[in-house]
Amino acid sequence: MQIYTLISDLMHQKPLLNFPSQFALLLALLGIGMIVGNFIVLSIGAAWMHVPMKSVPSLLNNAKYTDVSRVLNTLASFLVFCVPALILSSILTRNPLKFLSFRSKVSARQILLLVMIAFVGLILSGALGELNQKIPLPAKLLAAAKEAEARYKESMMAMIVMKGTADYILALIVMAAAPAIFEEILFRGALQQIFVGWTKNSFIGILIASMLFSAIHFSYFGFLPRTALGLILGYVFYYSKNLWLNILIHFLYNGIIVTQLFVANKQGKQIDKVMDESMPIWLGLIAVIGMIVLMRIFKQESELHIEQEQKSNSENQLN
């Protein structure tokens, strides 16, 4: 019993750094990650394509170097997003994976609910994309937003060339699985936990992390849809306390889009037009209601699952 009390005390002790300090340290690590990661990616790209380092960024958007673009973008995402969060968690605790909330146990009901949430989220995202298009901007800002969007689409188009099943599977790994893992580790595992603890308000903390998650994609016309996706992912993490479930739903969301683009390509449709497709705003309102209902059920299921897991762990420790 004394051992169990000691373990409990250690688990609930104050973190090594307060939340503002954790955020400052993470920002510093992200800055270092961007500098070092950019150098590593450019160096590998230059050696791989036999070109000067300064030529690598423009060549990555060339269809000739699709495989190179996929590998280097995945590596950059790992170095910039994942590594800083892992270093931070390693500094703060001896068990970084536990700090990031990698829990091994999930329920089948949670997974089923996440599949439903992902599909409803896609409908909501499409409607918010339509709404985002209708928000007026000054001419100069609109021109800048369109230029940034064009660059974003150009980089995406270079990675979504899928001529066959092998390319499709590779695209699922590079554009669905890798971003799901690396982005969730940073934005939910690290940033959201910092902001929720710092503000002592779950909604504000989740909203800040969601807006940063959207902003990092540098797409004005996708800002509202990605912020909404961030909120969905944020509450999935807040309710379940399980980063694996976040990675799963993020993968589902990305994977559905990659699959849609693959099918469209097979049917001879223009990929850029498929990427611009949106949904009626009224359909988004229905999706909001559906999302609220699904999230309430998911919250109840997650609370029950966590309670059962804690009870089981307590019994094992006492024995």
N, C-alpha and C positions, 0 to 999 in steps of 0.2 A: 504493500500500500504506500509506503514511504517513497519507493522507487517511482511508482506511478505519479505521485504528487510532484516529485522532482522533475520528471519529464514534462508534466503539464506546465510547471512554472517556467521551464526553459522555452517551451513552445510559445508562451504568451509574453515573454520578456520584450522590452522595448527594442526596436531595431537599432543597429549600430549607428545609423545616420538618421536624422529627421527627414521628413518628406521633401522640404525645399532643397536640402543638401543632396538627397537622392536624385532629384530632378536635375540639379546643377551638374552633378557627376555624370548622369546619363547624357546630358547635352554635350559635355566635354568628350565623352566616349564616342558619341555620334559624330562629332566634328572630326575626331581623329580617324574614325572609321571611314568617313567620306574621303579624307585626304589619302590615307593609306590604301583604301579599297580602290579608289580611282587610279592610283599609281599602279597597283597590281594588275587591275583589269586592262589598262592601257598597255602595260608592258607585255602581258600575255597576248593581247590582241595584235600588237605590233609584230611579235615573234611568229604568231600563228599565220598572219596574212602577209608577212614579209613587207611591211610598210612602216613609215615613220609613226611614232606615237600620236602625233598631232592629226594624222589622217584616219585614225581608228574610229572616232565617233561618227563621222559621216559615212564611212564604209559599212558600219553596222546596220544601216538602214537599206543597204543594197541586198536585193534578193539573192545575189550570188553567195552572200555570206550568212545565210539564214541560220545554219547550225552554229556558226561562230557567235552570232548575235544571241542565240538562245543560251549557250553556255556562259558567255560573259555577263549577260544580264542576270542570270541565276546566281553567278558568283558574286556580282556586285550587290545583289539583294541580301545574300548571306552575310557579306562583310559589313555592309552599312546598317542593316536592320537587326540581324540575329546576334552577331558577335558582341556588340556593345551591351545588349540586354543580358546576355549570358555572363559577361564580365561583371556587370553591376550586381547581378544576383549572386555571383561567386564571392564578391566582396562583402555583401550583406549577410550571407548565410553559408553554412557548410554544406547545405543541401539545396543547390540552385534550382534543380528541377522541381522540388517541392515548393520552393518560394514562388516559382512561376505557375504553380498549380497544375502540374502534370499528375493527375490522379488516374490510377489504372482501372478503376471500376466504373462502368457505365451501365445503364439499363437499356433494354431493347425499346422500351417505351420512349425514353429520351431520344434515341436515334430516330425513331419513327416521327416523333414530333419535329425534330430538326429538319427532316426531309420536307415535311409540310411547310415549315417556316421558311425554308429556302425558296420554295416555289412561290409562296405568297410574297416573299421579299422581292422576287424578280418582277412581279406585277407592280408592286409598289415602286420599285426602282424605275420601271419604264414610265409610269405616270409622273414621277418626280422629274424625270428627264424632260418630259414635255413641259412641265411647269417651269423648270430651269431655263428652257429656251425662251419663255415668255417674259422673263424678268428684264426690264429695260436697262440698258447701259449707255453711258456717253459714247460717242462715236470712236474716240481714241481707245477707250478701254475695250470696246467691243472688237475693234480691229486687233488689239493685242491678244484678247481672249481667243479669237478665231485663229490667229497665227500660232499660239501655244497649242490649241486643239489640233491643228494640222500637224505640228511636230509630234505630238503625242500619238496621233493616228499613224503617222509614218513609221514611228518606232514599233508600234504594235503590229502593223501590217508586215513588217520584216520578220516577225516571229510566228505569225499565224499561217504561213504557207504550209498547207497540208495536202500533199498529192496522194497520199495513201494512208492505210491503217497505221503503219509505222510512224509516219509524221504526226498522226492524230494522237497516238499514245505518248510520243515525245512532247507534244504540245500540252497534253494533260499534266505531264510531270513538270514542265518548265513554267507554264502559265496558270496552272491550277494548284498543284500540290506544293511546289516550292514557295510561291507567294503566300499561300495559306499558312504554312509553317512559320516562315520568317517574319511575316507581318503580324501574326497573332502573338508570337513571342514578344515582339517589341510593344505593339499598341495595347494589347490586353494584358499580357503577362507582366509587363513592366510599367508602361505609361499609365494605363487605367488604374492600376493598383496605387500608384503614386498619387494621382489626381484625386481619387476617391478618398484616400487617407488624408491628403493635404486639405481638401475642401470640407471634409467630413459630411459630404452630400453626394449620394450615389449618382443622382441625375446629372449634377453639374460636372462631376468627375468623368462620367461616361460621355457626356456631351463634348467636353474639351478634347478627350482622347479621340472621339469620333470625327471632330472637325479637323484635327491634325492628321488623322488617317486619310481623310478626303483631300486635304490640302497638299499632302505629299505626292499625290498623283498629278498635280499641276494641270488640272483640267477644269476650267470654270464651268463648262456646260455639263460636267458630271459631278459638280460639287454637291448638290442636294441629294442625288441618288446614293453617292458614296457616304455622305454623312448619315443618311438613313440606314444604310448597310452597317455602318459603324455602330449606330445605336442598337441595332438588332444583335450584332455580335457582342456588343458591350453588355447587354442584359442577359444574353445567353451565358456569358462568363460570370456575371454577377450572381445569377441564380444557381448555376451549376457548380461554380468554383472548380471547373475542370477544363483546362486549356485544350485537351484532346477533342472535346466536343466543339470548341470554337474552330479548331483546325478542320474538323469534319464538315461543318456547315459552310465555312469559307471555301473549302475545296468543292463542295457541292455547287455553290453559287458560281464559282469560276468554271467548274467543269461543265455545267449546263450551257454556259455561254460559249465555251470552246466547242462543245458538241454542236450547238446551233450553227456556228460558223463553218464547221466541218461539213455538215449536211448541206448548208447553203452553197458551199464551194462545189460539192458533188452535183448539185442541181444547176450549176452554172450561174448562180446569182452573184452580183457584185458585193464583195465582202464589206467594202466601206459603207455601202447603203444599208446593209444588214446591221452594221454597228450603230447606225444612226436611228434605227427603228425605235419608236416610243409607243406608249399606250395612252388611251384617253384618261384625262384627269379624274373623271367620275369613277373609272375602274379602280383608281388608286384609293379613292375614299372607301370603297368596299374592302380593298386589301387592308386598309388601316384597321377596320373593324375585325377582320379575320385575324390580323396579326395580334391584336390585343387579346382576343380569345385564346389563341394558341400560346401566347406568352404566359397567360395566367395558368393554363394547364401545365405548361412546361415548368413554371415556378413551383407549383404544387408537387409535381413529380420529382423535381430536383431536391426539394426540401425533404421529401419522404426518403429519397435515396441517400442523401447525406446523413440523415438521422439514423437510418439503418446501418450505414457504414461506420458511423461513430460508435454506435452501440456494439457492433461486432468487434471493433478495435479495442474498446474498453474491456469487453469480456476476455479477449485474447491477452491483454496486458495483465488483467487481474489473475488469470490462470498461469 
